[in-house]
Amino acid sequence: MDDSYQYLTEVEVSQMTRMAVQTLRNDRFNGRGIPYSKIGRSVRYSHHDVVVYMESRKISTTSGRTGHMGHILKS
């Protein structure tokens, strides 16, 4: 099945992202976080939207290792 058409429960998204179910609920209540759909009282997340959300928060680090306060560490 194409991942863009696969829908996940909040428990599945929690396991996939390692975000607490309560965090997902709080984000929905506060109008932020991963886009979702509602069917009646059921909440579903598109697998594609979850991946896009996580990728959009990816942080690339510099080539050097950094320690506390961003100081470059010697190898």
PDB file as gemmi writes it, atoms N, CA and C in Angstrom:
CRYST1    1.000    1.000    1.000  90.00  90.00  90.00 P 1                      
ATOM      1  N   MET A   1       0.844  -1.184   0.000  1.00  0.00           N  
ATOM      2  CA  MET A   1       0.000   0.000   0.000  1.00  0.00           C  
ATOM      3  C   MET A   1       0.885   1.241   0.000  1.00  0.00           C  
ATOM      4  N   ASP A   2       0.493   2.236  -0.754  1.00  0.00           N  
ATOM      5  CA  ASP A   2       1.189   3.512  -0.808  1.00  0.00           C  
ATOM      6  C   ASP A   2       1.081   4.179   0.567  1.00  0.00           C  
ATOM      7  N   ASP A   3       2.234   4.573   1.161  1.00  0.00           N  
ATOM      8  CA  ASP A   3       2.237   5.171   2.495  1.00  0.00           C  
ATOM      9  C   ASP A   3       1.408   6.438   2.590  1.00  0.00           C  
ATOM     10  N   SER A   4       1.240   7.165   1.477  1.00  0.00           N  
ATOM     11  CA  SER A   4       0.460   8.396   1.533  1.00  0.00           C  
ATOM     12  C   SER A   4      -1.014   8.106   1.793  1.00  0.00           C  
ATOM     13  N   TYR A   5      -1.436   6.850   1.616  1.00  0.00           N  
ATOM     14  CA  TYR A   5      -2.828   6.472   1.869  1.00  0.00           C  
ATOM     15  C   TYR A   5      -2.980   5.585   3.102  1.00  0.00           C  
ATOM     16  N   GLN A   6      -1.909   5.414   3.855  1.00  0.00           N  
ATOM     17  CA  GLN A   6      -1.985   4.619   5.077  1.00  0.00           C  
ATOM     18  C   GLN A   6      -2.272   5.551   6.249  1.00  0.00           C  
ATOM     19  N   TYR A   7      -3.282   5.224   7.029  1.00  0.00           N  
ATOM     20  CA  TYR A   7      -3.650   6.054   8.174  1.00  0.00           C  
ATOM     21  C   TYR A   7      -3.350   5.315   9.470  1.00  0.00           C  
ATOM     22  N   LEU A   8      -2.880   6.080  10.444  1.00  0.00           N  
ATOM     23  CA  LEU A   8      -2.415   5.529  11.711  1.00  0.00           C  
ATOM     24  C   LEU A   8      -3.221   6.092  12.870  1.00  0.00           C  
ATOM     25  N   THR A   9      -3.349   5.297  13.926  1.00  0.00           N  
ATOM     26  CA  THR A   9      -3.984   5.769  15.157  1.00  0.00           C  
ATOM     27  C   THR A   9      -2.975   6.607  15.935  1.00  0.00           C  
ATOM     28  N   GLU A  10      -3.463   7.298  16.966  1.00  0.00           N  
ATOM     29  CA  GLU A  10      -2.543   8.089  17.778  1.00  0.00           C  
ATOM     30  C   GLU A  10      -1.542   7.205  18.519  1.00  0.00           C  
ATOM     31  N   VAL A  11      -1.937   6.009  18.873  1.00  0.00           N  
ATOM     32  CA  VAL A  11      -1.008   5.084  19.540  1.00  0.00           C  
ATOM     33  C   VAL A  11       0.108   4.676  18.571  1.00  0.00           C  
ATOM     34  N   GLU A  12      -0.255   4.383  17.329  1.00  0.00           N  
ATOM     35  CA  GLU A  12       0.753   4.018  16.326  1.00  0.00           C  
ATOM     36  C   GLU A  12       1.702   5.182  16.047  1.00  0.00           C  
ATOM     37  N   VAL A  13       1.161   6.400  15.980  1.00  0.00           N  
ATOM     38  CA  VAL A  13       2.009   7.578  15.758  1.00  0.00           C  
ATOM     39  C   VAL A  13       2.918   7.798  16.961  1.00  0.00           C  
ATOM     40  N   SER A  14       2.396   7.589  18.147  1.00  0.00           N  
ATOM     41  CA  SER A  14       3.197   7.714  19.361  1.00  0.00           C  
ATOM     42  C   SER A  14       4.380   6.744  19.336  1.00  0.00           C  
ATOM     43  N   GLN A  15       4.120   5.507  18.949  1.00  0.00           N  
ATOM     44  CA  GLN A  15       5.192   4.507  18.858  1.00  0.00           C  
ATOM     45  C   GLN A  15       6.195   4.862  17.765  1.00  0.00           C  
ATOM     46  N   MET A  16       5.693   5.373  16.648  1.00  0.00           N  
ATOM     47  CA  MET A  16       6.548   5.708  15.513  1.00  0.00           C  
ATOM     48  C   MET A  16       7.457   6.897  15.807  1.00  0.00           C  
ATOM     49  N   THR A  17       6.922   7.910  16.502  1.00  0.00           N  
ATOM     50  CA  THR A  17       7.669   9.148  16.738  1.00  0.00           C  
ATOM     51  C   THR A  17       8.311   9.217  18.119  1.00  0.00           C  
ATOM     52  N   ARG A  18       7.926   8.319  18.990  1.00  0.00           N  
ATOM     53  CA  ARG A  18       8.360   8.327  20.393  1.00  0.00           C  
ATOM     54  C   ARG A  18       7.840   9.557  21.137  1.00  0.00           C  
ATOM     55  N   MET A  19       6.730  10.116  20.640  1.00  0.00           N  
ATOM     56  CA  MET A  19       6.050  11.206  21.326  1.00  0.00           C  
ATOM     57  C   MET A  19       4.931  10.594  22.156  1.00  0.00           C  
ATOM     58  N   ALA A  20       4.715  11.101  23.346  1.00  0.00           N  
ATOM     59  CA  ALA A  20       3.653  10.576  24.200  1.00  0.00           C  
ATOM     60  C   ALA A  20       2.291  10.836  23.560  1.00  0.00           C  
ATOM     61  N   VAL A  21       1.359   9.916  23.769  1.00  0.00           N  
ATOM     62  CA  VAL A  21      -0.003  10.089  23.268  1.00  0.00           C  
ATOM     63  C   VAL A  21      -0.571  11.401  23.793  1.00  0.00           C  
ATOM     64  N   GLN A  22      -0.302  11.722  25.054  1.00  0.00           N  
ATOM     65  CA  GLN A  22      -0.815  12.966  25.633  1.00  0.00           C  
ATOM     66  C   GLN A  22      -0.237  14.187  24.921  1.00  0.00           C  
ATOM     67  N   THR A  23       0.998  14.121  24.463  1.00  0.00           N  
ATOM     68  CA  THR A  23       1.585  15.227  23.692  1.00  0.00           C  
ATOM     69  C   THR A  23       0.841  15.403  22.380  1.00  0.00           C  
ATOM     70  N   LEU A  24       0.542  14.305  21.707  1.00  0.00           N  
ATOM     71  CA  LEU A  24      -0.227  14.385  20.466  1.00  0.00           C  
ATOM     72  C   LEU A  24      -1.596  15.008  20.731  1.00  0.00           C  
ATOM     73  N   ARG A  25      -2.231  14.623  21.820  1.00  0.00           N  
ATOM     74  CA  ARG A  25      -3.550  15.170  22.174  1.00  0.00           C  
ATOM     75  C   ARG A  25      -3.450  16.665  22.494  1.00  0.00           C  
ATOM     76  N   ASN A  26      -2.440  17.024  23.269  1.00  0.00           N  
ATOM     77  CA  ASN A  26      -2.250  18.440  23.602  1.00  0.00           C  
ATOM     78  C   ASN A  26      -1.999  19.265  22.343  1.00  0.00           C  
ATOM     79  N   ASP A  27      -1.178  18.742  21.436  1.00  0.00           N  
ATOM     80  CA  ASP A  27      -0.897  19.449  20.190  1.00  0.00           C  
ATOM     81  C   ASP A  27      -2.177  19.657  19.384  1.00  0.00           C  
ATOM     82  N   ARG A  28      -3.018  18.636  19.306  1.00  0.00           N  
ATOM     83  CA  ARG A  28      -4.292  18.781  18.576  1.00  0.00           C  
ATOM     84  C   ARG A  28      -5.158  19.849  19.228  1.00  0.00           C  
ATOM     85  N   PHE A  29      -5.263  19.797  20.541  1.00  0.00           N  
ATOM     86  CA  PHE A  29      -6.089  20.764  21.278  1.00  0.00           C  
ATOM     87  C   PHE A  29      -5.598  22.190  21.059  1.00  0.00           C  
ATOM     88  N   ASN A  30      -4.277  22.357  21.004  1.00  0.00           N  
ATOM     89  CA  ASN A  30      -3.673  23.682  20.858  1.00  0.00           C  
ATOM     90  C   ASN A  30      -3.468  24.106  19.407  1.00  0.00           C  
ATOM     91  N   GLY A  31      -3.943  23.298  18.464  1.00  0.00           N  
ATOM     92  CA  GLY A  31      -3.869  23.667  17.056  1.00  0.00           C  
ATOM     93  C   GLY A  31      -2.468  23.632  16.470  1.00  0.00           C  
ATOM     94  N   ARG A  32      -1.648  22.733  16.952  1.00  0.00           N  
ATOM     95  CA  ARG A  32      -0.289  22.600  16.420  1.00  0.00           C  
ATOM     96  C   ARG A  32       0.029  21.120  16.245  1.00  0.00           C  
ATOM     97  N   GLY A  33       1.218  20.839  15.760  1.00  0.00           N  
ATOM     98  CA  GLY A  33       1.649  19.451  15.637  1.00  0.00           C  
ATOM     99  C   GLY A  33       1.337  18.852  14.283  1.00  0.00           C  
ATOM    100  N   ILE A  34       1.240  17.557  14.268  1.00  0.00           N  
ATOM    101  CA  ILE A  34       1.062  16.788  13.041  1.00  0.00           C  
ATOM    102  C   ILE A  34      -0.379  16.921  12.549  1.00  0.00           C  
ATOM    103  N   PRO A  35      -0.579  17.199  11.253  1.00  0.00           N  
ATOM    104  CA  PRO A  35      -1.948  17.253  10.720  1.00  0.00           C  
ATOM    105  C   PRO A  35      -2.666  15.911  10.944  1.00  0.00           C  
ATOM    106  N   TYR A  36      -3.969  15.979  11.156  1.00  0.00           N  
ATOM    107  CA  TYR A  36      -4.747  14.763  11.417  1.00  0.00           C  
ATOM    108  C   TYR A  36      -6.128  14.873  10.813  1.00  0.00           C  
ATOM    109  N   SER A  37      -6.808  13.743  10.762  1.00  0.00           N  
ATOM    110  CA  SER A  37      -8.189  13.680  10.286  1.00  0.00           C  
ATOM    111  C   SER A  37      -9.050  13.108  11.394  1.00  0.00           C  
ATOM    112  N   LYS A  38     -10.321  13.513  11.409  1.00  0.00           N  
ATOM    113  CA  LYS A  38     -11.268  12.961  12.370  1.00  0.00           C  
ATOM    114  C   LYS A  38     -12.393  12.284  11.612  1.00  0.00           C  
ATOM    115  N   ILE A  39     -12.723  11.091  12.038  1.00  0.00           N  
ATOM    116  CA  ILE A  39     -13.864  10.356  11.528  1.00  0.00           C  
ATOM    117  C   ILE A  39     -14.705  10.050  12.767  1.00  0.00           C  
ATOM    118  N   GLY A  40     -15.770  10.809  12.946  1.00  0.00           N  
ATOM    119  CA  GLY A  40     -16.508  10.701  14.200  1.00  0.00           C  
ATOM    120  C   GLY A  40     -15.619  11.172  15.329  1.00  0.00           C  
ATOM    121  N   ARG A  41     -15.423  10.321  16.324  1.00  0.00           N  
ATOM    122  CA  ARG A  41     -14.520  10.655  17.424  1.00  0.00           C  
ATOM    123  C   ARG A  41     -13.122  10.094  17.220  1.00  0.00           C  
ATOM    124  N   SER A  42     -12.932   9.315  16.161  1.00  0.00           N  
ATOM    125  CA  SER A  42     -11.633   8.693  15.896  1.00  0.00           C  
ATOM    126  C   SER A  42     -10.682   9.679  15.229  1.00  0.00           C  
ATOM    127  N   VAL A  43      -9.446   9.668  15.681  1.00  0.00           N  
ATOM    128  CA  VAL A  43      -8.392  10.514  15.115  1.00  0.00           C  
ATOM    129  C   VAL A  43      -7.464   9.615  14.318  1.00  0.00           C  
ATOM    130  N   ARG A  44      -7.110  10.056  13.116  1.00  0.00           N  
ATOM    131  CA  ARG A  44      -6.183   9.303  12.264  1.00  0.00           C  
ATOM    132  C   ARG A  44      -5.160  10.269  11.681  1.00  0.00           C  
ATOM    133  N   TYR A  45      -3.935   9.772  11.571  1.00  0.00           N  
ATOM    134  CA  TYR A  45      -2.829  10.528  10.998  1.00  0.00           C  
ATOM    135  C   TYR A  45      -2.372   9.836   9.720  1.00  0.00           C  
ATOM    136  N   SER A  46      -2.143  10.595   8.686  1.00  0.00           N  
ATOM    137  CA  SER A  46      -1.585  10.051   7.456  1.00  0.00           C  
ATOM    138  C   SER A  46      -0.111   9.716   7.705  1.00  0.00           C  
ATOM    139  N   HIS A  47       0.302   8.520   7.320  1.00  0.00           N  
ATOM    140  CA  HIS A  47       1.700   8.122   7.472  1.00  0.00           C  
ATOM    141  C   HIS A  47       2.599   9.153   6.796  1.00  0.00           C  
ATOM    142  N   HIS A  48       2.202   9.583   5.615  1.00  0.00           N  
ATOM    143  CA  HIS A  48       2.985  10.580   4.869  1.00  0.00           C  
ATOM    144  C   HIS A  48       3.130  11.877   5.674  1.00  0.00           C  
ATOM    145  N   ASP A  49       2.037  12.359   6.278  1.00  0.00           N  
ATOM    146  CA  ASP A  49       2.098  13.590   7.065  1.00  0.00           C  
ATOM    147  C   ASP A  49       3.005  13.449   8.280  1.00  0.00           C  
ATOM    148  N   VAL A  50       3.000  12.286   8.904  1.00  0.00           N  
ATOM    149  CA  VAL A  50       3.869  12.052  10.065  1.00  0.00           C  
ATOM    150  C   VAL A  50       5.329  12.134   9.636  1.00  0.00           C  
ATOM    151  N   VAL A  51       5.665  11.481   8.528  1.00  0.00           N  
ATOM    152  CA  VAL A  51       7.042  11.496   8.035  1.00  0.00           C  
ATOM    153  C   VAL A  51       7.458  12.919   7.652  1.00  0.00           C  
ATOM    154  N   VAL A  52       6.590  13.633   6.935  1.00  0.00           N  
ATOM    155  CA  VAL A  52       6.897  15.009   6.533  1.00  0.00           C  
ATOM    156  C   VAL A  52       7.106  15.887   7.768  1.00  0.00           C  
ATOM    157  N   TYR A  53       6.263  15.745   8.774  1.00  0.00           N  
ATOM    158  CA  TYR A  53       6.378  16.518  10.009  1.00  0.00           C  
ATOM    159  C   TYR A  53       7.729  16.256  10.685  1.00  0.00           C  
ATOM    160  N   MET A  54       8.083  14.992  10.820  1.00  0.00           N  
ATOM    161  CA  MET A  54       9.354  14.650  11.482  1.00  0.00           C  
ATOM    162  C   MET A  54      10.543  15.148  10.665  1.00  0.00           C  
ATOM    163  N   GLU A  55      10.500  14.989   9.355  1.00  0.00           N  
ATOM    164  CA  GLU A  55      11.594  15.450   8.494  1.00  0.00           C  
ATOM    165  C   GLU A  55      11.735  16.966   8.550  1.00  0.00           C  
ATOM    166  N   SER A  56      10.629  17.673   8.691  1.00  0.00           N  
ATOM    167  CA  SER A  56      10.685  19.137   8.723  1.00  0.00           C  
ATOM    168  C   SER A  56      11.325  19.655  10.004  1.00  0.00           C  
ATOM    169  N   ARG A  57      11.455  18.796  10.989  1.00  0.00           N  
ATOM    170  CA  ARG A  57      12.076  19.184  12.249  1.00  0.00           C  
ATOM    171  C   ARG A  57      13.486  18.637  12.409  1.00  0.00           C  
ATOM    172  N   LYS A  58      13.998  18.061  11.341  1.00  0.00           N  
ATOM    173  CA  LYS A  58      15.354  17.514  11.378  1.00  0.00           C  
ATOM    174  C   LYS A  58      16.359  18.649  11.524  1.00  0.00           C  
ATOM    175  N   ILE A  59      17.323  18.461  12.406  1.00  0.00           N  
ATOM    176  CA  ILE A  59      18.360  19.452  12.634  1.00  0.00           C  
ATOM    177  C   ILE A  59      19.679  18.879  12.152  1.00  0.00           C  
ATOM    178  N   SER A  60      20.307  19.579  11.223  1.00  0.00           N  
ATOM    179  CA  SER A  60      21.617  19.158  10.728  1.00  0.00           C  
ATOM    180  C   SER A  60      22.683  19.824  11.589  1.00  0.00           C  
ATOM    181  N   THR A  61      23.635  19.038  12.024  1.00  0.00           N  
ATOM    182  CA  THR A  61      24.709  19.581  12.851  1.00  0.00           C  
ATOM    183  C   THR A  61      25.914  19.916  11.974  1.00  0.00           C  
ATOM    184  N   THR A  62      26.827  20.683  12.537  1.00  0.00           N  
ATOM    185  CA  THR A  62      28.052  21.005  11.817  1.00  0.00           C  
ATOM    186  C   THR A  62      28.915  19.758  11.748  1.00  0.00           C  
ATOM    187  N   SER A  63      29.948  19.796  10.910  1.00  0.00           N  
ATOM    188  CA  SER A  63      30.804  18.620  10.745  1.00  0.00           C  
ATOM    189  C   SER A  63      31.621  18.331  12.000  1.00  0.00           C  
ATOM    190  N   GLY A  64      31.902  19.353  12.803  1.00  0.00           N  
ATOM    191  CA  GLY A  64      32.658  19.136  14.036  1.00  0.00           C  
ATOM    192  C   GLY A  64      31.742  18.759  15.175  1.00  0.00           C  
ATOM    193  N   ARG A  65      32.275  18.034  16.129  1.00  0.00           N  
ATOM    194  CA  ARG A  65      31.496  17.694  17.306  1.00  0.00           C  
ATOM    195  C   ARG A  65      31.451  18.902  18.218  1.00  0.00           C  
ATOM    196  N   THR A  66      30.343  19.144  18.825  1.00  0.00           N  
ATOM    197  CA  THR A  66      30.243  20.266  19.751  1.00  0.00           C  
ATOM    198  C   THR A  66      29.888  19.764  21.132  1.00  0.00           C  
ATOM    199  N   GLY A  67      30.366  20.472  22.114  1.00  0.00           N  
ATOM    200  CA  GLY A  67      30.062  20.148  23.497  1.00  0.00           C  
ATOM    201  C   GLY A  67      29.109  21.167  24.073  1.00  0.00           C  
ATOM    202  N   HIS A  68      29.144  21.298  25.377  1.00  0.00           N  
ATOM    203  CA  HIS A  68      28.284  22.244  26.086  1.00  0.00           C  
ATOM    204  C   HIS A  68      28.519  23.658  25.566  1.00  0.00           C  
ATOM    205  N   MET A  69      27.462  24.401  25.357  1.00  0.00           N  
ATOM    206  CA  MET A  69      27.517  25.794  24.905  1.00  0.00           C  
ATOM    207  C   MET A  69      28.052  25.924  23.478  1.00  0.00           C  
ATOM    208  N   GLY A  70      28.054  24.820  22.708  1.00  0.00           N  
ATOM    209  CA  GLY A  70      28.428  24.900  21.313  1.00  0.00           C  
ATOM    210  C   GLY A  70      29.909  24.948  21.013  1.00  0.00           C  
ATOM    211  N   HIS A  71      30.738  24.718  22.028  1.00  0.00           N  
ATOM    212  CA  HIS A  71      32.188  24.744  21.817  1.00  0.00           C  
ATOM    213  C   HIS A  71      32.632  23.510  21.027  1.00  0.00           C  
ATOM    214  N   ILE A  72      33.507  23.696  20.066  1.00  0.00           N  
ATOM    215  CA  ILE A  72      34.019  22.595  19.260  1.00  0.00           C  
ATOM    216  C   ILE A  72      34.928  21.723  20.116  1.00  0.00           C  
ATOM    217  N   LEU A  73      34.697  20.417  20.079  1.00  0.00           N  
ATOM    218  CA  LEU A  73      35.528  19.476  20.825  1.00  0.00           C  
ATOM    219  C   LEU A  73      36.639  18.946  19.950  1.00  0.00           C  
ATOM    220  N   LYS A  74      37.800  18.732  20.537  1.00  0.00           N  
ATOM    221  CA  LYS A  74      38.914  18.159  19.802  1.00  0.00           C  
ATOM    222  C   LYS A  74      38.774  16.648  19.809  1.00  0.00           C  
ATOM    223  N   SER A  75      39.104  16.025  18.665  1.00  0.00           N  
ATOM    224  CA  SER A  75      38.990  14.570  18.566  1.00  0.00           C  
ATOM    225  C   SER A  75      40.167  13.878  19.182  1.00  0.00           C  
TER     226      SER A  75                                                      
END                                                                             
